[in-house]
Amino acid sequence: MTTIPSNLRRVLRREPRVRPTTEPVAAPPERVEAPPVEIAPNDPLVAYFSGATGAVDIGALQLDSPALEGLREAGIKLVVPLVSQGELIGLLNLGPRRSEQEYSADDRKLLNDLAGHAAPAVRVAQLVREQEAEVRQRERIEQELRVAQLIQQQFLPQELPDLPGWQVGAYYGPAREVGGDFYDFIKLPDGQIGIVVGDVTDKGVPAALVMATTHSILRAEAPRLVAPSEVLTRVNNLLVEEMPAHMFVTCLYAVLDPATGRERRRLSGEVSALAASPGERPLLVMAQLGSLRAVAPDGRQVWVVSLPSPAIYLAVGKGVLVAVDPQGKVTGYRLST
Protein backbone atom coordinates (compact mmCIF):
# COMPACT_ATOMS: atom_id res chain seq x y z
CA MET A 1 0.00 0.00 0.00
CA THR A 2 1.43 3.41 -0.96
CA THR A 3 1.69 6.09 1.75
CA ILE A 4 0.95 9.64 0.68
CA PRO A 5 3.13 12.34 2.37
CA SER A 6 1.21 14.83 4.48
CA ASN A 7 2.31 17.87 2.46
CA LEU A 8 1.11 16.17 -0.75
CA ARG A 9 -2.19 15.34 0.89
CA ARG A 10 -2.62 19.01 1.75
CA VAL A 11 -1.95 19.93 -1.85
CA LEU A 12 -4.45 17.37 -3.05
CA ARG A 13 -7.11 18.80 -0.76
CA ARG A 14 -6.48 22.41 -1.71
CA GLU A 15 -9.29 24.00 -3.70
CA PRO A 16 -8.13 25.08 -7.19
CA ARG A 17 -8.18 28.76 -7.96
CA VAL A 18 -10.77 29.76 -10.50
CA ARG A 19 -9.48 32.24 -13.00
CA PRO A 20 -12.02 34.54 -14.59
CA THR A 21 -12.46 33.88 -18.25
CA THR A 22 -14.80 34.94 -20.97
CA GLU A 23 -14.14 31.89 -23.13
CA PRO A 24 -17.13 29.56 -23.50
CA VAL A 25 -16.86 26.29 -21.63
CA ALA A 26 -17.27 23.24 -23.83
CA ALA A 27 -20.15 20.98 -22.86
CA PRO A 28 -19.21 17.48 -21.72
CA PRO A 29 -19.45 14.91 -24.49
CA GLU A 30 -22.86 13.31 -24.77
CA ARG A 31 -23.01 9.77 -23.47
CA VAL A 32 -24.27 7.35 -26.06
CA GLU A 33 -25.69 3.99 -25.00
CA ALA A 34 -26.23 1.19 -27.48
CA PRO A 35 -29.61 -0.53 -27.39
CA PRO A 36 -29.62 -3.93 -25.66
CA VAL A 37 -29.04 -6.96 -27.84
CA GLU A 38 -30.70 -10.26 -26.96
CA ILE A 39 -28.48 -13.32 -27.39
CA ALA A 40 -30.19 -16.71 -27.40
CA PRO A 41 -28.44 -19.49 -25.44
CA ASN A 42 -28.10 -21.58 -28.62
CA ASP A 43 -26.68 -18.76 -30.71
CA PRO A 44 -23.26 -19.75 -32.13
CA LEU A 45 -21.89 -16.46 -30.90
CA VAL A 46 -22.15 -17.70 -27.31
CA ALA A 47 -19.82 -20.63 -27.99
CA TYR A 48 -17.42 -18.38 -29.89
CA PHE A 49 -17.22 -15.78 -27.10
CA SER A 50 -16.85 -18.51 -24.44
CA GLY A 51 -13.68 -19.72 -26.13
CA ALA A 52 -12.28 -16.30 -27.04
CA THR A 53 -9.02 -15.31 -25.36
CA GLY A 54 -9.41 -11.55 -25.63
CA ALA A 55 -11.15 -8.65 -27.33
CA VAL A 56 -13.04 -9.63 -30.51
CA ASP A 57 -13.37 -7.41 -33.58
CA ILE A 58 -17.02 -7.75 -34.60
CA GLY A 59 -16.40 -6.60 -38.14
CA ALA A 60 -14.02 -9.48 -38.84
CA LEU A 61 -16.35 -12.25 -37.62
CA GLN A 62 -18.01 -14.57 -40.11
CA LEU A 63 -20.82 -16.39 -38.29
CA ASP A 64 -24.43 -17.19 -39.10
CA SER A 65 -25.66 -15.50 -35.94
CA PRO A 66 -28.70 -13.26 -35.35
CA ALA A 67 -26.96 -11.82 -32.28
CA LEU A 68 -23.93 -10.86 -34.36
CA GLU A 69 -26.13 -8.94 -36.77
CA GLY A 70 -27.81 -7.26 -33.81
CA LEU A 71 -24.47 -6.14 -32.39
CA ARG A 72 -23.41 -4.70 -35.73
CA GLU A 73 -26.70 -2.86 -36.12
CA ALA A 74 -26.21 -1.41 -32.64
CA GLY A 75 -22.88 0.08 -33.76
CA ILE A 76 -20.67 -2.24 -31.72
CA LYS A 77 -17.12 -2.51 -33.06
CA LEU A 78 -15.25 -4.37 -30.33
CA VAL A 79 -16.50 -6.92 -27.80
CA VAL A 80 -14.62 -8.11 -24.75
CA PRO A 81 -16.15 -11.36 -23.41
CA LEU A 82 -16.49 -11.69 -19.64
CA VAL A 83 -15.79 -15.35 -18.91
CA SER A 84 -15.74 -16.88 -15.44
CA GLN A 85 -14.84 -20.56 -14.93
CA GLY A 86 -15.43 -21.26 -18.61
CA GLU A 87 -18.91 -19.69 -18.60
CA LEU A 88 -19.83 -16.59 -20.58
CA ILE A 89 -21.47 -14.23 -18.08
CA GLY A 90 -21.43 -10.93 -19.95
CA LEU A 91 -20.00 -8.76 -22.67
CA LEU A 92 -18.13 -5.48 -22.61
CA ASN A 93 -19.26 -3.73 -25.82
CA LEU A 94 -17.46 -0.79 -27.36
CA GLY A 95 -18.42 1.37 -30.30
CA PRO A 96 -15.98 3.24 -32.58
CA ARG A 97 -13.39 5.48 -30.95
CA ARG A 98 -14.15 9.21 -30.97
CA SER A 99 -10.84 9.79 -32.69
CA GLU A 100 -12.07 7.44 -35.45
CA GLN A 101 -8.82 5.50 -35.07
CA GLU A 102 -8.66 1.74 -34.62
CA TYR A 103 -8.21 0.22 -31.18
CA SER A 104 -4.50 -0.25 -30.58
CA ALA A 105 -2.71 -3.23 -29.09
CA ASP A 106 -2.35 -1.28 -25.83
CA ASP A 107 -6.09 -0.58 -25.83
CA ARG A 108 -6.86 -4.26 -26.28
CA LYS A 109 -4.43 -5.29 -23.54
CA LEU A 110 -6.02 -2.80 -21.15
CA LEU A 111 -9.49 -4.08 -22.00
CA ASN A 112 -8.42 -7.70 -21.57
CA ASP A 113 -6.94 -6.90 -18.15
CA LEU A 114 -10.12 -5.07 -17.21
CA ALA A 115 -12.23 -8.05 -18.29
CA GLY A 116 -10.07 -10.43 -16.26
CA HIS A 117 -10.82 -8.41 -13.11
CA ALA A 118 -14.43 -7.62 -13.94
CA ALA A 119 -15.62 -11.13 -14.83
CA PRO A 120 -15.28 -12.62 -11.28
CA ALA A 121 -16.90 -9.52 -9.76
CA VAL A 122 -19.81 -9.71 -12.21
CA ARG A 123 -20.24 -13.41 -11.49
CA VAL A 124 -20.35 -12.76 -7.74
CA ALA A 125 -22.94 -10.03 -8.30
CA GLN A 126 -25.02 -12.42 -10.41
CA LEU A 127 -24.87 -15.10 -7.71
CA VAL A 128 -25.92 -12.59 -5.06
CA ARG A 129 -28.88 -11.49 -7.19
CA GLU A 130 -29.87 -15.12 -7.80
CA GLN A 131 -29.70 -15.91 -4.10
CA GLU A 132 -31.75 -12.82 -3.25
CA ALA A 133 -34.33 -13.84 -5.84
CA GLU A 134 -34.45 -17.35 -4.39
CA VAL A 135 -34.91 -15.96 -0.89
CA ARG A 136 -37.76 -13.71 -2.06
CA GLN A 137 -39.36 -16.63 -3.91
CA ARG A 138 -39.01 -18.89 -0.87
CA GLU A 139 -40.48 -16.23 1.41
CA ARG A 140 -43.38 -15.74 -1.02
CA ILE A 141 -44.06 -19.48 -1.11
CA GLU A 142 -43.86 -19.75 2.69
CA GLN A 143 -46.28 -16.86 3.07
CA GLU A 144 -48.63 -18.43 0.53
CA LEU A 145 -48.49 -21.73 2.40
CA ARG A 146 -49.26 -19.98 5.69
CA VAL A 147 -52.28 -18.31 4.13
CA ALA A 148 -53.41 -21.59 2.55
CA GLN A 149 -52.99 -23.41 5.85
CA LEU A 150 -55.07 -20.76 7.62
CA ILE A 151 -57.82 -21.03 5.00
CA GLN A 152 -57.78 -24.80 5.23
CA GLN A 153 -57.96 -24.92 9.01
CA GLN A 154 -60.96 -22.60 9.02
CA PHE A 155 -62.97 -25.06 6.90
CA LEU A 156 -62.10 -28.32 8.67
CA PRO A 157 -64.65 -29.44 11.32
CA GLN A 158 -63.99 -27.93 14.73
CA GLU A 159 -65.92 -30.72 16.48
CA LEU A 160 -67.13 -34.20 15.60
CA PRO A 161 -70.79 -35.23 15.47
CA ASP A 162 -72.28 -37.01 18.49
CA LEU A 163 -74.10 -40.06 17.10
CA PRO A 164 -75.80 -42.45 19.55
CA GLY A 165 -74.27 -45.91 19.22
CA TRP A 166 -71.35 -44.63 17.13
CA GLN A 167 -67.86 -43.45 17.96
CA VAL A 168 -66.68 -40.87 15.44
CA GLY A 169 -63.03 -39.94 14.95
CA ALA A 170 -61.08 -37.95 12.40
CA TYR A 171 -57.40 -37.52 11.66
CA TYR A 172 -55.89 -35.01 9.26
CA GLY A 173 -52.14 -35.15 8.59
CA PRO A 174 -50.86 -33.41 5.45
CA ALA A 175 -47.63 -34.80 4.03
CA ARG A 176 -46.34 -31.21 3.67
CA GLU A 177 -47.25 -27.85 5.17
CA VAL A 178 -50.52 -27.74 3.26
CA GLY A 179 -52.39 -30.59 1.61
CA GLY A 180 -55.36 -30.54 -0.70
CA ASP A 181 -57.38 -33.05 1.33
CA PHE A 182 -60.50 -32.11 3.26
CA TYR A 183 -63.32 -33.79 5.17
CA ASP A 184 -66.61 -32.73 6.72
CA PHE A 185 -69.69 -33.92 8.57
CA ILE A 186 -72.99 -32.36 7.50
CA LYS A 187 -76.23 -32.62 9.48
CA LEU A 188 -79.10 -33.76 7.26
CA PRO A 189 -82.86 -34.16 7.76
CA ASP A 190 -84.30 -37.12 9.70
CA GLY A 191 -81.17 -37.49 11.87
CA GLN A 192 -78.97 -38.53 8.96
CA ILE A 193 -75.36 -37.37 8.64
CA GLY A 194 -73.42 -36.51 5.48
CA ILE A 195 -69.79 -37.66 5.37
CA VAL A 196 -67.42 -35.93 2.98
CA VAL A 197 -63.83 -36.93 2.16
CA GLY A 198 -62.15 -35.13 -0.72
CA ASP A 199 -58.92 -34.00 -2.26
CA VAL A 200 -58.03 -31.01 -4.43
CA THR A 201 -55.16 -31.32 -6.86
CA ASP A 202 -52.26 -28.89 -6.49
CA LYS A 203 -51.24 -27.14 -3.29
CA GLY A 204 -51.06 -23.63 -1.91
CA VAL A 205 -53.62 -20.83 -1.98
CA PRO A 206 -55.33 -21.88 -5.28
CA ALA A 207 -56.04 -25.38 -3.91
CA ALA A 208 -57.16 -23.96 -0.57
CA LEU A 209 -59.62 -21.62 -2.31
CA VAL A 210 -61.03 -24.47 -4.41
CA MET A 211 -61.36 -26.55 -1.25
CA ALA A 212 -63.20 -23.70 0.48
CA THR A 213 -65.52 -23.28 -2.50
CA THR A 214 -66.26 -27.03 -2.64
CA HIS A 215 -66.88 -27.10 1.10
CA SER A 216 -69.30 -24.16 0.90
CA ILE A 217 -71.28 -25.65 -2.00
CA LEU A 218 -71.54 -29.03 -0.28
CA ARG A 219 -72.74 -27.36 2.90
CA ALA A 220 -75.38 -25.44 0.96
CA GLU A 221 -76.65 -28.25 -1.29
CA ALA A 222 -76.42 -31.37 0.89
CA PRO A 223 -79.24 -30.49 3.39
CA ARG A 224 -81.49 -29.49 0.50
CA LEU A 225 -80.88 -32.43 -1.88
CA VAL A 226 -79.61 -35.14 0.56
CA ALA A 227 -79.24 -37.88 -2.09
CA PRO A 228 -75.54 -38.44 -2.92
CA SER A 229 -76.14 -38.58 -6.67
CA GLU A 230 -78.02 -35.30 -6.71
CA VAL A 231 -75.60 -33.54 -4.35
CA LEU A 232 -72.41 -34.38 -6.25
CA THR A 233 -74.03 -33.71 -9.61
CA ARG A 234 -75.09 -30.27 -8.39
CA VAL A 235 -71.64 -29.56 -6.90
CA ASN A 236 -69.92 -30.66 -10.09
CA ASN A 237 -72.12 -28.43 -12.25
CA LEU A 238 -71.43 -25.40 -10.06
CA LEU A 239 -67.67 -26.01 -9.87
CA VAL A 240 -66.88 -26.94 -13.44
CA GLU A 241 -67.23 -23.42 -14.84
CA GLU A 242 -65.10 -21.81 -12.12
CA MET A 243 -62.40 -24.46 -11.73
CA PRO A 244 -58.88 -23.23 -12.63
CA ALA A 245 -57.12 -24.99 -15.48
CA HIS A 246 -55.38 -28.30 -14.69
CA MET A 247 -57.15 -28.57 -11.32
CA PHE A 248 -59.87 -30.96 -10.18
CA VAL A 249 -61.50 -32.34 -7.04
CA THR A 250 -61.94 -35.99 -6.05
CA CYS A 251 -64.70 -36.50 -3.53
CA LEU A 252 -66.59 -39.16 -1.61
CA TYR A 253 -70.02 -38.16 -0.30
CA ALA A 254 -71.93 -40.62 1.85
CA VAL A 255 -75.26 -40.35 3.69
CA LEU A 256 -75.36 -42.40 6.89
CA ASP A 257 -78.48 -43.25 8.88
CA PRO A 258 -77.08 -43.92 12.38
CA ALA A 259 -80.25 -45.66 13.50
CA THR A 260 -80.13 -48.40 10.86
CA GLY A 261 -76.47 -48.43 9.79
CA ARG A 262 -77.61 -48.00 6.20
CA GLU A 263 -75.35 -45.88 4.04
CA ARG A 264 -75.74 -44.40 0.56
CA ARG A 265 -72.67 -43.09 -1.17
CA ARG A 266 -71.42 -41.62 -4.38
CA LEU A 267 -67.81 -41.50 -5.43
CA SER A 268 -66.03 -39.05 -7.68
CA GLY A 269 -62.34 -39.90 -8.05
CA GLU A 270 -59.73 -41.72 -5.99
CA VAL A 271 -61.34 -41.76 -2.53
CA SER A 272 -62.20 -45.07 -0.89
CA ALA A 273 -63.66 -46.60 2.27
CA LEU A 274 -63.26 -49.83 4.18
CA ALA A 275 -65.19 -51.67 6.87
CA ALA A 276 -63.93 -54.31 9.27
CA SER A 277 -65.53 -56.41 11.98
CA PRO A 278 -63.41 -57.49 14.97
CA GLY A 279 -60.90 -60.15 13.97
CA GLU A 280 -61.73 -59.98 10.27
CA ARG A 281 -59.87 -58.58 7.30
CA PRO A 282 -60.93 -55.09 6.12
CA LEU A 283 -63.22 -55.06 3.11
CA LEU A 284 -63.72 -52.36 0.49
CA VAL A 285 -67.14 -50.97 1.24
CA MET A 286 -68.40 -50.62 -2.33
CA ALA A 287 -66.75 -53.58 -4.04
CA GLN A 288 -67.28 -56.17 -1.30
CA LEU A 289 -70.12 -54.94 0.91
CA GLY A 290 -72.12 -52.56 -1.25
CA SER A 291 -74.79 -53.07 -3.88
CA LEU A 292 -74.79 -50.90 -6.97
CA ARG A 293 -78.01 -48.91 -6.91
CA ALA A 294 -77.62 -46.74 -10.03
CA VAL A 295 -75.21 -45.30 -12.57
CA ALA A 296 -75.65 -41.61 -13.29
CA PRO A 297 -75.45 -40.21 -16.86
CA ASP A 298 -71.98 -38.87 -16.11
CA GLY A 299 -70.75 -42.37 -15.22
CA ARG A 300 -70.59 -41.92 -11.45
CA GLN A 301 -72.02 -44.75 -9.39
CA VAL A 302 -74.36 -44.70 -6.40
CA TRP A 303 -73.97 -47.53 -3.89
CA VAL A 304 -76.09 -48.67 -0.95
CA VAL A 305 -74.27 -50.35 1.92
CA SER A 306 -75.50 -52.02 5.13
CA LEU A 307 -72.59 -51.76 7.53
CA PRO A 308 -71.97 -54.76 9.82
CA SER A 309 -72.27 -54.30 13.56
CA PRO A 310 -70.00 -54.06 15.40
CA ALA A 311 -67.56 -52.77 12.81
CA ILE A 312 -65.06 -50.05 12.02
CA TYR A 313 -65.88 -47.89 9.04
CA LEU A 314 -62.94 -45.97 7.51
CA ALA A 315 -63.02 -43.39 4.73
CA VAL A 316 -59.63 -42.30 3.40
CA GLY A 317 -58.26 -39.88 0.83
CA LYS A 318 -56.14 -40.96 -2.10
CA GLY A 319 -52.97 -40.05 -0.20
CA VAL A 320 -53.41 -43.22 1.87
CA LEU A 321 -54.04 -45.35 -1.19
CA VAL A 322 -50.90 -44.18 -2.98
CA ALA A 323 -48.62 -44.21 0.06
CA VAL A 324 -45.09 -45.42 -0.70
CA ASP A 325 -42.25 -46.82 1.36
CA PRO A 326 -38.72 -45.30 1.42
CA GLN A 327 -37.87 -47.30 -1.71
CA GLY A 328 -40.79 -45.73 -3.59
CA LYS A 329 -42.92 -48.89 -3.65
CA VAL A 330 -46.69 -48.37 -3.28
CA THR A 331 -47.86 -49.80 0.05
CA GLY A 332 -51.19 -48.05 0.63
CA TYR A 333 -53.30 -50.68 -1.13
CA ARG A 334 -52.06 -53.46 1.15
CA LEU A 335 -54.31 -52.66 4.11
CA SER A 336 -54.77 -55.36 6.74
CA THR A 337 -55.88 -55.80 10.33
Stockholm file with secondary structure:
# STOCKHOLM 1.0

chainA/1-337         MTTIPSNLRRVLRREPRVRPTTEPVAAPPERVEAPPVEIAPNDPLVAYFSGATGAVDIGALQLDSPALEGLREAGIKLVVPLVSQGELIGLLNLGPRRSEQEYSADDRKLLNDLAGHAAPAVRVAQLVREQEAEVRQRERIEQELRVAQLIQQQFLPQELPDLPGWQVGAYYGPAREVGGDFYDFIKLPDGQIGIVVGDVTDKGVPAALVMATTHSILRAEAPRLVAPSEVLTRVNNLLVEEMPAHMFVTCLYAVLDPATGRERRRLSGEVSALAASPGERPLLVMAQLGSLRAVAPDGRQVWVVSLPSPAIYLAVGKGVLVAVDPQGKVTGYRLST
#=GR chainA/1-337 SS CCCCCHHHHHHHHSCCCCCCCCSCCCCCCCCCCCCCCCCCTTCHHHHHHHHCCSCEEGGGCCCCCHHHHHHHHTTCCEEEEEEETTEEEEEEEECCCTTCCCCCHHHHHHHHHHHHHHHHHHHHHHHHHHHHHHHHHHHHHHHHHHHHHHHHHHHSCSSCCCCTTCCCCCCCCCSSSSCSEEEEEEECGGGCEEEEEEEESSCHHHHHHHHHHHHHHHHHHHHHHCSHHHHHHHHHHHHHTTCCTTCCEEEEEEEEETTTTEEEEEEESSCEEEEECTTSCCEEIIIIICEEEEECTTSCEEEEEECCSSCEEEEECHHHHTCBCTTSCBCTTCCCC
#=GC SS_cons         CCCCCHHHHHHHHSCCCCCCCCSCCCCCCCCCCCCCCCCCTTCHHHHHHHHCCSCEEGGGCCCCCHHHHHHHHTTCCEEEEEEETTEEEEEEEECCCTTCCCCCHHHHHHHHHHHHHHHHHHHHHHHHHHHHHHHHHHHHHHHHHHHHHHHHHHHSCSSCCCCTTCCCCCCCCCSSSSCSEEEEEEECGGGCEEEEEEEESSCHHHHHHHHHHHHHHHHHHHHHHCSHHHHHHHHHHHHHTTCCTTCCEEEEEEEEETTTTEEEEEEESSCEEEEECTTSCCEEIIIIICEEEEECTTSCEEEEEECCSSCEEEEECHHHHTCBCTTSCBCTTCCCC
//
